[in-house]
Amino acid sequence: FAIGFGPAIFKKQGKKTKYSVRIFPIGGFCALEGEDSDSDDPSAFCNQSAWKRLIVIIAGAFFNIVLGFIIVMIILSSQNVFAGTEISAFGEGAVSCEHGLKVGDTIMGVDGRRIYTTHDLSYAFSGIDSDGEVDLLVKRNGKKVLLEDVKFDVDSENDINYIKVDFFVNPIEKTPLNFISQSFKTTVSYGRIVWFSLVDLITGKYGISAVSGPVGVTAAIGEVVKTGVNNLLQIFALITINLGLFNLLPIPALDGSRAMFLLIELIFRKPVPQKYEAAVHAVGMLVLLGFMVLITIKDVYFLFI
């Protein structure tokens, strides 16, 4: 059981577990007996049934998401009302109201992406074209209405365009039921942001400059600390949900890839030979470490420009 990566600066041998603190404090890991090699120990990971190993593999990512949900509940518990997506009024000089949007409209989708919370809305309003035109699906008088080419003013930061939101939204009353509902929806929204971010990176909507590693995240947290505890907790919730979901992706060396091999074993009743699985994870780890080095160099560069 290790906190951090790299050479150990502190080690302690327990009854069956070796505990360590390592020099690079950018995460941690649990290395199980028999996880990447054979073992004669009957209690070793490799000697357990496939379904037990599958539960162990996905448990870490699952509890990352659970922790994110708990942090979201802490954030929302301090709020008297919750922000909704129903438009209550337009700001001075608003543009969108001249292109079809009306007071009372509840925004349900932006450019084909479903909107559940204001977090979904904020992300959907970033990375848009410089003309500021988007297609909005709204609920109006109980019916769904598609508004095409609704125009907004646009701002830009770090080569990313953002819609300048020119309307206000009605609050949602805080009740026990709404509290649970909003906590769940917000957690799902954070997860969807993680997924959509990955899709947008792959499709080229965002460049490599939009990706940050440990250095960039630490710098961002340093800035957020100045704005208040709630914003800091939001970053923590997003990070832990991000870790959980990313770890479940079927990328070699991640838990999602290990889970995929276990599903193959469950389906075909025969495990993939250990040497082949270990080789796949080794190559994946090298690629991930190389990518991390690249992103870290980029983050350090942007700290000094």
Secondary structure, 3 states (H helix, E strand, C coil): CEEEEEEEEEEEECCCCEEEEEEEEEEEECCCCCCCCCCCCCCCHHHCCHHHHHHHHHHHHHHHHHHHHHHHHHHHHCCCEEEEEEEEEECCCCCHHHHCCCCCCEEEEECCEECCCHHHHHHHCECCCCCCEEEEEEEECCEEEEEEEEECCEEEECCEEEECCCEEEEEEECCHHHHHHHHHHHHHHHHHHHHHHHHHHHCCCCCHHHCCCHHHHHHHHHHHHCCCHHHHHHHHHHHHHHHHHHHCCCCCCCHHHHHHHHHHHHHHCCCCCHHHHHHHHHHHHHHHHHHHHHHHHHHHHHHCC
